[in-house]
Amino acid sequence: MNFETEPISHWLFDPTVGKIISAIVGIFLIFVITKLSKRYIVNKIKDSENRYRAKKQQLFLAML
């Protein structure tokens, strides 16, 4: 049984794989935070000019 899990654990603890997984998780978190802020903050703004500015600020912060 140890022979089956040893190659998997070696592969998972590889530094390159860890960096790739960290990047994917980071991009996913940015995507989720952006979508939630759009849903709960930007869409509640009634004035169209302020809503436009809020969307642009949200996009700018997501790009950083």
N, C-alpha and C positions, 0 to 999 in steps of 0.2 A: 504494500500500500504506500509506503514511503517513496517508492520508485515512481509512482504516478504523480505525486504532488511536488516532488523536487523540481522537475523542469518548469512547472507552472510558477512556483514561488521564485525561482531564479529569474524567470522572465518578468514577473510582476515587480520585483525589486531592482530591476535594471534602471539606472539613472535616466536614460533617454526615455524610456516608457513612462517613468514618473513625471518627467517634464511635459510630455505629450498629454498625459491624463490631466495634469494641472492646468494646462492651457485650455483643454476642452471644457473642464469644469468652470474655469474662469469666464470663458465666453458664454457658457450656458447661464451662469449667474447674472452676467450683464444683460443678457437677453431677457431673462425673467424679471429683473428689476425694472428694465425699461418698459416692458409690457404692463407690469403692475402699476407703475407710475402713470402711464398713459391712461389706463383704465380708471384709476381711482382719483387722480389729481387733475390731469388735463381735461378730461371729459366733463368734469364738474364746473368748469369755468364757463360762465354764460356769455360774457362779452367775446365776440369773435376776434377782435384785435388782440386781446390779452391771451386768448386760447392759442392763437397763431404764434405769439411770442413764447408761450409756455412750451409748445411743441418744438419750436426751434431750440430752446434752451435744453430741453430734454434730449433732443437728438445730439446736440453738441456735447453734453455731459456723457452720453453713451459712447460717443466716438473717442473720448479721452481714455 
